[in-house]
């Protein structure tokens, strides 16, 4: 239960002592007794509940508000009070709590018990009506949960029973407390007998649930009839609300009690919190999600997760504020903690020691970082590990096995992949399905998306499950099944049309969703003793993932790093697929290895007799030959590829053939023939229904128009294509079009527009590894602005970068090259030009980009 102020307590007497709570004085025989502040607060809490058991968790909540402390602190204060008041003053109920046993006069919290007939409950209804509620007098602010509180309130207006369901530490208790307080304040007339909070975390067995409710209400339980009947009889004439907190370990018993009570008491409403639904009669379930995490740093201050982090950080470090220097770190911390309130509170409590950057750097070991003081009162919530151990302990052995095995998935996963990974001799596919459903019900696995959901573990739950997996000795076996399941899934994607339109229409959304799983499976298999073949096979089938996510550059680096695994004995089909994928990922890159990969793949596919994939390899060889080969070698690739085309080949392949033919013709300045090839590309794609690819290929038209000096037409075509691609949701495909826009703006004298176009295109091209193409435009922008030194430095960087990878460059932009060279030669001496180029050759890419663009 969240923070709360101690209960109100008027002046009273017990034994030789007099308590003046308002003045914070304790007198013995009329003399002031010196007593510590915590001990005084503890005494008030116990006296206010005189004669009744008060749980340890509630005492921690009342006395140490907003803090997490060790239980021995409570024991120390209890011992101090016993020494002062006498050993008989306080009774201990082992494992449960404490009771104040001295006779108290004048305490409002001690409800008198009325006489009753045998077998009937003794109950002071007037006392309940006066007290109205046992909710805390003050409730801590709730961050980022306004809509959730309103949603639960709406449920409570329409239904008698509602349960807030969610993972441990997600904030169910806090939301329930806010809802209860709102109802107590706004709907008092509907509940004249009050709103009552029943904490069940310390109730060990289902038989004691009714007794726990009775104690809160002040009802005397008779030994002559079941407790549930007593409580039902007490509640029957009343109109009140019960909040049953932390029910997950007692769901069957709580559901049975709720069914009985609501049937007997038409004026009763019940709100419960649990990690799974109670399945009570008429129960409405509200599944509580995590706090909102900002999509970008700019939105940080409006996100609930960041609001909570800042508030808790300021409670331990009043100097802390969200600033431009720490926002990125705070956002990443909240994101990596999945917006889980408990985890965020524990993280914020570490701010004085670690700072925002220190927290971010250490989140790889969450259970070591997320400990210490936080605003959570329950003992099992004092550390993140304790919360997860509580949830894990409620699972059966099979449920625990499935839970720990699911941790090998990074991000989310499909049902079929989960079934493959978690199976063993005892758990078959159908049992895996049922057990996954149980974990979803218990809020340990999230189901997201519709109509076909994908599943995931929260990152903190995943970290805990990883520890359990290692402890069970199953890590390698389960990770192997994970990689195998992913390979099977990726292989199925490769049979789908990989056109741009298919990607953006969502046909490959499943492939993109496997990005994190691919990264993890590649990393594990590459390092496994017998994982070389599996790693190379995964790499060869990964094109749909990298392309769909527009991360060709990352995929290229990943595949290049796997080359040492290409040892003898691997199946040639797997090896050939690897080389082809490497070539396709690097189609626009400046890596010569990709050009070489295309020719290796072509040789292998000739031997294997696979004409379709041989054609794809030849296309890559021709496309990249502009940078790394010769016009003669390109012509040979085009000629061989043309001879392979079959009558039923796809529009995508036919258009690709015309694309490489267009590049080859442009390199020879045969622009009339190039325009015809560009037109054939567009026609093939248009007839094939590939609208996105068609608009992307308008770059070929616009490029030729620019080379012919038709700048207005080139600019209009390129801008039109960009606008259409953005409407179609394919903005990532506009990189090369922005090159045309920037170049034509320069030629037309629109230098500010050219710089803006450079900025837009640079980020797009970097994702496919072709950002070097934009640097020549950077250089021309600087030269036209009169910044000849910056232009020369940029040229020096380009030349050094191409030399390092063996690229001959792409000399197709003859007009741009001629103008740039003319400005440099006329404005700088040979010595100055050489010196500036040398400076640029030693600079980093980011430094050159900032220099050329004149801004970050």
C-alpha positions in Angstrom: 0.0 0.0 0.0 1.3 3.5 -0.8 2.3 6.3 1.6 -0.1 7.3 4.3 -0.2 9.6 7.3 -0.6 7.9 10.7 -4.2 7.7 11.9 -5.6 10.6 13.9 -5.4 10.0 17.6 -6.9 12.2 20.4 -5.6 12.7 23.9 -6.0 9.5 25.9 -4.8 7.5 28.9 -3.4 4.0 29.4 -2.0 2.8 32.7 0.1 5.5 34.3 0.7 7.2 30.9 -1.1 10.1 29.2 -0.7 10.6 25.4 -1.2 14.1 24.0 -0.9 13.3 20.3 -1.6 16.8 19.0 1.2 18.2 21.1 3.4 15.1 20.5 3.8 14.6 24.2 3.9 11.4 26.3 3.6 11.8 30.1 4.3 9.2 32.8 2.7 10.1 36.2 2.4 13.7 35.0 6.1 14.0 33.9 7.2 14.4 30.2 8.9 11.2 28.9 11.6 11.7 26.3 10.8 9.5 23.3 12.2 9.4 19.8 10.1 10.6 16.8 9.7 7.2 15.2 8.8 5.6 18.4 6.2 8.3 19.1 4.7 7.8 15.6 4.6 4.0 16.2 2.9 4.5 19.5 0.2 6.6 17.9 -0.4 4.0 15.2 -0.7 1.2 17.8 -2.9 3.1 20.2 -5.2 4.2 17.4 -5.7 0.5 16.7 -5.8 -0.6 20.4 -6.9 -4.1 20.9 -6.5 -5.0 17.2 -3.6 -6.6 15.4 -1.7 -4.2 13.1 0.4 -5.8 10.4 4.1 -5.1 10.1 3.6 -3.8 6.6 0.9 -1.3 7.7 3.1 -0.1 10.6 6.0 0.4 8.2 3.6 2.4 5.9 2.3 4.6 8.7 5.5 5.3 10.5 8.1 5.4 7.7 6.0 7.3 5.1 7.5 7.3 1.6 10.5 5.2 2.6 11.6 1.6 2.4 13.4 0.4 5.6 14.5 -3.0 6.9 12.0 -4.7 9.2 14.6 -4.7 12.0 14.0 -0.9 12.3 10.4 -1.7 13.3 11.7 -4.3 15.8 14.1 -1.8 17.4 11.3 0.7 18.0 8.9 -2.0 19.4 11.7 -3.0 21.8 12.1 0.7 22.9 8.3 1.0 23.6 8.3 -2.2 25.6 11.1 -1.0 27.8 9.1 2.2 28.4 5.5 0.9 28.7 6.1 -2.6 30.0 6.4 -6.0 28.3 2.6 -6.6 28.6 1.8 -3.4 26.7 2.5 -4.8 23.3 1.7 -8.3 22.1 3.5 -9.9 19.2 1.8 -12.2 16.7 4.7 -14.1 15.0 4.9 -13.4 11.3 1.9 -11.1 11.4 2.3 -7.9 13.5 1.7 -6.3 16.8 -1.3 -5.4 19.1 -1.5 -2.7 21.8 -3.0 -4.5 24.8 -3.2 -1.8 27.5 -6.7 -0.5 28.4 -7.2 2.8 26.6 -9.6 5.5 27.6 -10.9 8.0 25.0 -9.4 6.6 21.8 -11.6 7.0 18.8 -9.9 4.2 16.9 -10.9 1.5 19.5 -14.4 0.5 18.5 -16.6 -0.8 21.3 -18.1 -4.2 20.8 -21.9 -4.3 21.3 -23.7 -7.2 23.0 -25.2 -9.7 20.6 -27.1 -12.9 20.7 -25.2 -16.2 20.4 -24.0 -16.9 16.8 -24.6 -13.4 15.6 -21.7 -11.0 14.9 -21.0 -8.2 17.4 -20.6 -5.1 15.3 -20.7 -1.4 16.1 -22.3 0.0 12.9 -22.3 3.5 14.4 -18.6 3.3 14.9 -18.0 2.4 11.3 -20.3 5.2 10.1 -18.4 7.7 12.3 -15.0 6.5 11.0 -16.2 6.4 7.4 -12.9 5.0 6.2 -9.5 3.6 7.2 -7.9 5.2 4.1 -4.8 7.3 4.9 -5.5 10.9 5.6 -3.0 12.0 3.0 -2.4 10.3 -0.3 0.9 10.7 -2.2 0.6 12.3 -5.7 0.0 9.9 -8.5 2.0 10.5 -11.7 0.8 9.6 -15.2 -2.3 7.7 -14.1 -5.1 10.2 -14.5 -6.7 8.3 -17.4 -6.4 4.9 -15.6 -8.0 6.3 -12.4 -10.9 7.7 -14.5 -11.3 4.4 -16.3 -11.5 2.4 -13.1 -13.9 4.9 -11.6 -16.1 4.4 -14.7 -16.1 0.7 -14.1 -17.0 1.1 -10.5 -20.0 3.3 -11.4 -21.4 0.5 -13.5 -20.4 -2.7 -11.8 -20.3 -4.1 -8.3 -16.9 -5.9 -8.6 -13.8 -4.7 -10.4 -10.2 -5.9 -10.3 -7.1 -4.0 -11.3 -4.7 -6.5 -12.8 -1.1 -6.1 -13.6 2.5 -7.2 -13.0 4.2 -6.8 -9.7 5.4 -3.3 -9.1 3.3 -1.7 -11.9 1.3 0.4 -9.5 -2.0 -1.4 -8.9 -2.1 -0.4 -5.2 -1.4 3.2 -5.9 -4.2 3.4 -8.5 -6.6 1.5 -6.3 -5.9 3.9 -3.4 -6.5 6.9 -5.7 -9.8 5.4 -6.9 -10.9 4.6 -3.3 -10.0 8.2 -2.1 -12.0 9.7 -5.0 -15.0 7.5 -4.3 -14.8 8.3 -0.5 -14.8 12.0 -1.4 -17.2 12.2 -4.3 -19.7 9.4 -3.6 -20.1 9.6 0.1 -23.8 9.6 -0.1 -23.7 6.3 -2.0 -21.5 4.7 0.6 -22.7 6.1 4.0 -20.9 3.2 5.7 -17.6 4.0 4.3 -14.7 2.9 2.1 -12.5 0.3 3.7 -9.1 -1.0 2.8 -8.2 -4.6 3.4 -4.5 -5.5 3.0 -4.1 -9.2 2.1 -0.4 -9.5 1.4 0.2 -10.9 4.9 -2.7 -13.3 4.9 -1.1 -16.7 4.4 -4.2 -18.9 3.6 -7.5 -18.6 2.1 -9.4 -19.5 5.2 -8.2 -16.3 6.8 -9.5 -13.8 4.2 -12.9 -13.4 5.7 -11.3 -12.8 9.1 -9.0 -10.1 7.7 -12.1 -8.3 6.3 -13.8 -8.7 9.7 -10.9 -7.2 11.6 -10.8 -4.1 9.4 -14.6 -3.6 9.9 -14.3 -4.3 13.7 -16.6 -7.3 13.6 -16.2 -10.0 16.2 -15.8 -13.4 14.7 -17.7 -16.2 16.5 -16.3 -19.7 16.7 -19.8 -21.0 16.3 -20.2 -20.1 12.6 -17.9 -19.6 9.6 -16.2 -16.2 9.4 -17.6 -15.6 5.9 -21.1 -16.0 7.2 -20.4 -13.5 9.9 -19.0 -10.9 7.5 -21.9 -11.5 5.1 -24.4 -10.9 7.9 -22.6 -7.8 9.0 -22.5 -6.3 5.5 -26.0 -7.2 4.5 -27.7 -4.0 5.7 -24.7 -1.7 4.9 -23.7 0.4 1.9 -20.0 0.5 1.7 -17.0 -0.3 -0.5 -14.2 -2.8 0.2 -10.8 -2.6 -1.4 -9.0 -5.9 -1.3 -5.4 -5.3 -2.0 -2.8 -7.9 -3.2 -5.1 -10.9 -3.9 -2.9 -12.9 -6.3 -1.9 -15.6 -3.8 -5.5 -16.1 -2.7 -7.5 -15.7 -5.9 -9.8 -18.7 -5.4 -10.6 -17.8 -1.8 -11.1 -14.1 -2.5 -13.4 -14.9 -5.4 -15.5 -17.2 -3.3 -15.7 -14.5 -0.5 -16.6 -11.8 -3.0 -19.3 -13.9 -4.5 -20.8 -14.6 -1.1 -20.6 -11.0 0.1 -22.0 -9.4 -3.0 -24.9 -11.9 -3.0 -25.7 -11.1 0.6 -25.1 -7.3 0.5 -26.7 -5.4 -2.4 -25.1 -2.2 -1.1 -21.5 -3.6 -1.4 -19.0 -2.7 -4.0 -15.6 -4.4 -4.2 -12.4 -3.2 -5.8 -9.5 -5.7 -5.8 -5.9 -5.6 -7.0 -4.2 -8.8 -8.2 -1.6 -10.0 -10.7 -4.5 -12.1 -12.2 -8.2 -11.8 -12.3 -10.2 -13.3 -9.5 -12.8 -14.8 -11.8 -15.5 -13.7 -9.4 -19.2 -13.4 -10.5 -19.7 -10.2 -12.5 -16.1 -9.2 -12.1 -14.8 -6.5 -14.5 -11.1 -6.6 -15.1 -9.0 -3.5 -15.8 -5.5 -4.4 -16.9 -3.1 -1.8 -15.8 -0.2 -1.0 -18.2 3.1 0.6 -17.6 3.6 4.3 -17.3 4.0 6.2 -20.6 7.5 6.5 -21.8 8.3 9.4 -24.1 8.8 8.7 -27.8 11.5 11.4 -27.9 13.5 13.6 -25.6 11.3 16.5 -26.6 8.2 14.9 -25.1 10.0 13.8 -21.9 8.4 16.1 -19.4 4.9 15.1 -20.4 5.4 11.4 -19.9 4.2 9.7 -16.7 7.4 7.6 -16.3 9.6 10.7 -16.5 7.3 12.7 -14.2 7.5 9.9 -11.6 11.3 9.7 -11.9 11.8 13.4 -11.5 9.5 13.6 -8.4 11.2 10.7 -6.7 14.7 11.9 -7.6 13.8 15.4 -6.2 12.6 13.7 -2.9 16.2 12.4 -2.4 18.1 15.2 -4.2 16.2 18.5 -4.1 18.6 20.1 -6.5 17.7 17.7 -9.3 15.9 19.1 -12.3 15.2 17.7 -15.8 17.6 19.5 -18.1 18.9 19.3 -21.7 22.1 17.6 -20.2 20.3 14.7 -18.4 17.0 14.3 -20.4 18.4 11.7 -22.7 19.7 9.6 -19.8 16.5 9.8 -17.8 14.4 8.9 -20.8 16.6 5.9 -21.6 16.4 4.7 -17.9 12.6 5.0 -18.0 12.4 3.2 -21.3 14.8 0.4 -20.3 12.7 -0.1 -17.1 9.6 -0.4 -19.3 7.8 2.4 -17.4 7.4 0.2 -14.3 6.7 2.5 -11.4 8.5 0.4 -8.8 11.6 0.1 -10.9 11.6 3.8 -11.7 11.2 4.7 -8.0 14.1 2.4 -7.0 16.2 3.9 -9.8 15.4 7.4 -8.8 16.5 6.6 -5.2 20.0 6.0 -6.6 20.4 9.4 -8.1 22.4 10.9 -5.2 25.0 8.1 -5.6 25.1 7.5 -9.4 23.5 10.4 -11.2 21.5 10.0 -14.4 24.4 8.9 -16.6 25.6 6.5 -13.9 22.2 4.9 -13.7 22.0 4.5 -17.5 25.4 2.9 -17.6 24.6 0.3 -14.9 21.1 -0.9 -15.9 22.7 -4.0 -17.4 22.6 -5.3 -13.8 19.2 -4.1 -12.6 19.0 -6.2 -9.4 22.2 -4.7 -8.1 21.2 -1.1 -9.0 17.6 -1.1 -8.1 17.8 -1.5 -4.4 17.8 0.9 -1.5 15.3 3.5 -0.3 12.2 4.1 -2.2 8.6 5.2 -1.6 7.2 1.7 -1.3 6.0 0.3 2.1 5.5 -3.4 1.5 8.4 -5.6 2.4 8.2 -7.6 -0.8 8.4 -4.4 -2.7 11.6 -3.2 -1.1 13.7 -4.5 -4.0 12.8 -5.4 -7.5 14.1 -8.9 -6.9 11.7 -9.4 -4.0 8.7 -8.4 -6.1 9.7 -10.8 -8.9 10.4 -13.6 -6.5 7.0 -13.1 -5.0 5.4 -13.5 -8.4 7.6 -16.4 -9.4 6.8 -18.2 -6.2 3.1 -18.3 -7.1 3.8 -20.4 -10.3 3.8 -24.1 -10.7 7.0 -25.8 -11.7 5.8 -26.1 -15.4 4.8 -22.4 -15.3 8.2 -21.5 -13.9 9.9 -23.5 -16.7 8.0 -21.7 -19.4 8.6 -18.3 -17.8 12.4 -18.7 -17.6 12.7 -20.1 -21.1 10.8 -17.2 -22.7 13.6 -14.9 -21.5 15.7 -15.9 -24.5 13.4 -13.8 -26.7 14.6 -10.2 -27.1 11.7 -7.9 -27.6 8.5 -9.7 -28.6 7.8 -13.1 -30.1 5.2 -15.2 -31.9 3.1 -17.9 -30.3 4.7 -20.5 -32.6 8.2 -19.5 -31.7 7.4 -19.6 -28.0 5.9 -23.1 -28.4 9.1 -24.3 -30.1 11.4 -22.8 -27.5 9.7 -23.9 -24.3 8.9 -27.5 -25.2 10.6 -30.4 -23.5 9.8 -34.1 -22.8 7.0 -33.0 -20.4 5.7 -29.9 -22.1 4.4 -30.4 -25.6 3.1 -27.7 -28.0 -0.4 -27.8 -26.6 0.7 -27.6 -23.0 3.0 -24.8 -23.9 0.0 -22.9 -25.3 -1.9 -23.4 -22.1 1.0 -22.4 -19.9 1.7 -19.3 -21.9 -2.0 -18.3 -21.4 -1.5 -18.7 -17.7 1.5 -16.4 -17.7 -0.5 -13.8 -19.6 -3.3 -14.1 -17.1 -0.8 -13.6 -14.3 0.6 -10.5 -15.9 4.1 -12.0 -16.3 3.8 -12.1 -20.1 2.2 -9.3 -22.1 0.1 -10.0 -25.1 0.2 -7.1 -27.6 -1.4 -6.4 -30.9 -4.5 -7.5 -32.7 -5.8 -9.6 -34.4 -2.7 -11.9 -34.1 -0.9 -10.9 -30.8 2.8 -11.0 -30.2 4.1 -11.6 -26.7 6.9 -10.2 -24.5 8.3 -10.1 -21.1 9.0 -6.8 -19.4 12.8 -6.2 -19.4 13.0 -6.4 -15.6 11.1 -9.7 -15.6 13.3 -10.9 -18.4 16.4 -10.1 -16.5 15.1 -12.2 -13.5 14.1 -15.0 -15.8 17.6 -15.1 -17.3 19.0 -15.7 -13.9 16.6 -18.5 -13.3 17.4 -20.0 -16.7 21.1 -20.0 -15.9 20.5 -21.5 -12.5 18.5 -24.3 -14.2 21.4 -25.1 -16.5 19.2 -24.7 -19.6 20.7 -21.6 -21.2 22.5 -23.1 -24.2 19.8 -25.6 -25.0 17.1 -23.0 -24.9 19.1 -20.5 -26.9 19.8 -23.1 -29.5 16.0 -23.7 -29.9 15.5 -20.0 -30.1 18.0 -19.6 -33.0 16.5 -22.6 -34.8 12.9 -21.3 -34.4 14.0 -17.9 -35.7 15.8 -19.5 -38.7 12.6 -21.3 -39.6 10.6 -18.1 -39.4 13.1 -16.1 -41.5 13.2 -18.7 -44.2 9.5 -18.4 -44.6 9.8 -14.6 -45.1 12.3 -15.1 -47.9 9.5 -16.8 -50.0 7.5 -13.6 -49.9 7.8 -10.8 -52.5 10.4 -8.5 -51.0 9.3 -5.4 -53.0 9.1 -2.1 -51.2 5.3 -2.1 -51.5 5.1 -5.5 -49.8 7.3 -4.1 -47.0 5.3 -1.0 -46.4 2.0 -2.8 -46.8 2.8 -4.7 -43.7 3.5 -8.1 -45.5 6.9 -8.1 -43.8 5.9 -6.6 -40.5 6.5 -10.0 -38.9 10.1 -9.9 -40.2 10.8 -6.4 -38.9 9.4 -7.5 -35.5 12.1 -10.1 -35.2 15.0 -7.5 -35.4 15.9 -7.8 -31.7 15.6 -11.6 -31.8 17.8 -11.7 -34.9 20.5 -9.6 -33.2 20.5 -11.9 -30.2 20.4 -15.1 -32.1 23.3 -14.0 -34.3 25.4 -13.0 -31.3 24.8 -16.3 -29.5 25.3 -18.6 -32.4 28.4 -16.8 -33.6 29.9 -17.4 -30.2 28.7 -20.9 -29.7 31.1 -23.8 -30.1 29.1 -25.5 -32.9 27.1 -22.4 -34.0 29.0 -21.4 -37.2 26.5 -23.0 -39.6 23.5 -21.7 -37.7 25.0 -18.2 -37.6 25.7 -18.2 -41.4 22.3 -19.6 -42.2 20.6 -16.9 -40.1 22.7 -14.2 -41.7 21.7 -15.4 -45.2 18.0 -15.3 -44.4 18.1 -11.9 -42.7 17.5 -9.5 -45.6 13.8 -9.0 -44.9 14.6 -8.0 -41.3 17.3 -5.5 -42.1 15.6 -4.0 -45.2 12.2 -3.9 -43.5 13.7 -2.0 -40.6 15.7 0.3 -43.0 18.9 -0.8 -41.2 20.9 -2.1 -44.1 24.0 -0.4 -42.8 23.7 -2.2 -39.4 23.0 -5.5 -41.2 26.0 -5.0 -43.4 28.4 -4.5 -40.4 26.9 -7.5 -38.7 27.4 -9.8 -41.7 30.9 -8.6 -42.4 31.8 -9.6 -38.8 30.7 -13.2 -39.5 33.2 -13.9 -42.3 35.6 -15.7 -40.0 32.9 -18.4 -39.5 33.0 -19.3 -43.2 35.1 -22.4 -42.6 35.2 -25.5 -44.8 32.4 -28.0 -44.6 29.4 -25.6 -44.6 26.7 -26.4 -47.1 27.2 -24.5 -50.3 23.5 -23.3 -50.4 24.0 -21.6 -47.0 27.3 -20.1 -48.0 25.9 -18.8 -51.3 22.9 -17.3 -49.5 25.2 -15.5 -47.1 27.3 -13.9 -49.8 24.2 -12.8 -51.8 22.6 -11.2 -48.7 25.9 -9.4 -48.0 25.9 -8.1 -51.5 22.3 -7.0 -51.4 22.7 -5.2 -48.0 25.7 -3.3 -49.5 24.1 -2.4 -52.8 24.6 1.3 -52.1 27.5 1.1 -49.7 31.1 2.0 -50.2 32.3 -1.4 -49.1 34.2 -3.2 -51.8 33.6 -6.5 -49.9 29.9 -6.3 -51.0 30.9 -6.1 -54.7 33.2 -9.1 -54.2 30.4 -10.9 -52.4 28.1 -10.5 -55.4 30.7 -12.3 -57.7 31.3 -15.0 -55.1 27.6 -15.6 -54.9 27.2 -15.6 -58.7 30.0 -18.3 -59.0 28.3 -20.5 -56.3 24.8 -20.2 -57.9 26.2 -21.1 -61.3 27.5 -24.3 -59.7 24.2 -24.9 -57.9 22.2 -24.3 -61.1 19.9 -21.7 -59.4 19.2 -19.2 -62.2 16.9 -17.0 -60.1 19.5 -16.3 -57.4 22.2 -16.2 -60.0 20.3 -13.4 -61.7 20.1 -11.5 -58.3 23.8 -11.9 -57.8 24.6 -10.6 -61.2 22.4 -7.6 -60.7 24.3 -6.7 -57.5 27.6 -7.2 -59.4 26.5 -4.8 -62.1 25.0 -2.2 -59.7 28.1 -2.0 -57.5 30.4 -2.3 -60.5 29.9 1.5 -61.0 32.0 2.1 -58.0 34.3 -0.9 -57.9 34.4 -2.5 -61.4 34.8 -1.6 -65.0 32.3 -0.7 -67.7 33.2 -4.0 -69.4 32.6 -6.1 -66.3 29.2 -4.4 -65.8 28.3 -5.1 -69.4 29.1 -8.8 -68.9 26.9 -9.0 -65.8 24.0 -7.3 -67.6 24.3 -9.5 -70.6 24.3 -12.7 -68.6 21.4 -11.6 -66.4 19.4 -10.6 -69.5 19.8 -14.2 -70.8 18.4 -15.7 -67.6 15.1 -13.7 -67.6 12.1 -16.1 -67.8 8.7 -15.4 -69.2 7.0 -15.4 -65.8 9.6 -13.4 -63.9 8.4 -10.7 -61.5 8.1 -7.0 -62.3 10.6 -6.4 -59.5 13.4 -8.4 -61.1 12.7 -7.0 -64.6 12.8 -3.4 -63.1 16.1 -4.2 -61.4 17.7 -5.2 -64.7 16.6 -1.9 -66.2 18.0 -0.1 -63.2 21.5 -1.4 -63.5 21.3 -0.9 -67.3 20.4 2.8 -66.5 23.4 3.2 -64.2 25.7 1.7 -66.9 24.4 4.0 -69.6 24.6 7.1 -67.4 28.2 6.3 -66.6 28.9 6.6 -70.3 26.8 9.8 -70.7 24.4 7.9 -73.0 21.5 9.9 -71.5 18.9 9.3 -74.2 19.2 5.5 -73.8 19.3 6.0 -70.0 16.0 7.8 -70.1 14.5 4.9 -72.0 15.8 2.4 -69.4 14.4 4.6 -66.6 11.0 4.7 -68.3 11.0 0.9 -68.6 11.7 0.6 -64.9 8.7 2.8 -64.0 6.4 0.9 -66.4 7.4 -2.5 -65.0 6.8 -1.3 -61.5 3.6 0.5 -62.3 2.1 -2.6 -64.1 3.2 -4.8 -61.2 1.4 -2.6 -58.7 4.6 -1.4 -57.0 3.7 2.2 -56.4 6.4 2.9 -53.8 9.2 1.4 -55.9 7.9 3.3 -58.9 8.1 6.6 -57.2 11.5 5.8 -55.7 12.7 5.0 -59.2 11.7 8.5 -60.4 15.2 9.4 -59.1 16.5 7.9 -62.4 14.4 10.3 -64.5 15.3 13.3 -62.3 19.0 12.5 -62.3 19.2 12.4 -66.1 17.2 15.6 -66.4 19.6 17.3 -64.0 22.6 16.0 -66.1 21.0 17.5 -69.2 20.6 20.9 -67.5 16.8 20.5 -67.1 17.0 21.5 -63.4 13.4 22.8 -63.0 12.0 19.5 -64.4 14.4 17.4 -62.3 13.5 19.3 -59.1 9.7 19.0 -59.8 9.9 15.3 -60.4 12.1 14.6 -57.4 9.9 16.7 -55.0 6.8 15.1 -56.3 8.2 11.6 -55.8 9.3 12.6 -52.2 5.9 13.9 -51.3 4.1 10.8 -52.6 6.5 8.5 -50.8 5.9 10.3 -47.6 2.2 10.1 -48.0 2.6 6.3 -48.6 4.6 6.1 -45.3 7.8 5.3 -47.2 9.8 8.4 -46.2 12.9 6.2 -45.5 13.1 5.5 -49.3 13.7 9.2 -50.2 17.4 9.4 -49.6 18.6 9.4 -53.2 15.8 11.7 -54.3 17.0 14.3 -51.7 20.4 14.2 -53.4 18.7 15.3 -56.7 16.7 18.0 -54.9 19.9 19.3 -53.1 21.9 19.3 -56.3 19.3 21.0 -58.5 18.7 23.7 -55.8 22.4 24.5 -55.9 22.3 24.7 -59.7 19.3 27.0 -59.5 20.9 29.2 -56.9 18.7 28.2 -53.9 21.5 27.6 -51.5 19.4 27.6 -48.2 17.0 25.1 -49.8 20.0 23.0 -50.8 21.4 22.9 -47.2 17.9 21.8 -45.9 17.7 19.1 -48.5 21.2 17.8 -47.5 20.1 17.5 -43.9 17.0 15.6 -44.9 18.8 13.2 -47.1 21.8 12.5 -45.0 20.0 10.6 -42.2 18.1 8.5 -44.8 21.3 7.5 -46.7 23.2 6.7 -43.5 20.7 3.8 -42.8 21.7 2.1 -46.1 25.4 3.0 -45.9 25.4 5.5 -48.8 25.8 8.7 -46.9 29.1 9.4 -48.6 27.2 10.3 -51.7 25.8 13.3 -49.9 29.2 14.6 -48.9 30.0 15.8 -52.4 26.8 17.9 -52.3 28.0 19.2 -48.8 31.2 20.3 -50.5 29.4 22.1 -53.3 27.1 23.9 -50.8 30.1 25.2 -48.9 31.9 26.2 -52.1 29.0 28.1 -53.4 28.7 29.9 -50.1 32.3 31.0 -50.4 33.6 28.6 -47.7 36.2 27.1 -50.0 38.3 25.8 -47.1 35.4 23.8 -45.7 34.6 22.6 -49.2 38.2 21.4 -49.8 38.2 19.7 -46.4 35.1 17.8 -47.3 36.6 16.7 -50.6 39.7 15.5 -48.7 37.5 13.4 -46.4 35.6 11.9 -49.4 38.8 10.9 -51.2 40.3 9.4 -48.0 37.1 7.4 -47.3 37.0 6.0 -50.8 40.6 5.1 -50.8 40.2 3.2 -47.5 37.6 0.9 -49.0 38.9 0.7 -52.5 36.1 2.6 -54.2 36.7 4.4 -57.4 33.9 6.8 -56.6 30.8 7.5 -58.5 31.6 10.1 -61.2 28.1 10.2 -62.7 27.4 13.7 -61.4 29.5 15.4 -64.0 27.9 18.8 -63.8 28.2 18.9 -60.0 31.8 17.7 -60.1 32.8 20.2 -62.8 31.3 23.2 -60.9 32.9 22.1 -57.5 36.3 21.6 -59.1 36.1 24.9 -60.9 35.3 26.8 -57.7 38.1 25.1 -55.7 40.8 25.5 -58.4 39.9 29.2 -59.1 39.7 30.2 -55.5 42.5 28.2 -53.9 46.2 27.8 -54.7 47.4 24.2 -55.3 49.2 24.4 -51.9 46.1 25.6 -50.1 43.9 23.0 -51.7 46.3 20.2 -50.8 46.6 21.4 -47.2 42.8 21.7 -46.7 42.3 18.2 -48.2 44.9 16.8 -45.8 43.0 18.3 -42.9 39.7 16.9 -44.1 41.3 13.4 -44.6 42.1 13.3 -40.9 38.6 14.4 -39.7 35.7 12.2 -38.6 32.4 11.9 -40.5 30.4 13.7 -37.9 32.9 16.6 -37.8 32.8 17.0 -41.6 29.0 16.9 -41.6 28.8 19.6 -38.9 31.4 21.7 -40.7 29.7 21.4 -44.1 26.2 22.0 -42.9 27.2 24.8 -40.6 25.0 23.3 -37.8 24.7 20.0 -35.8 
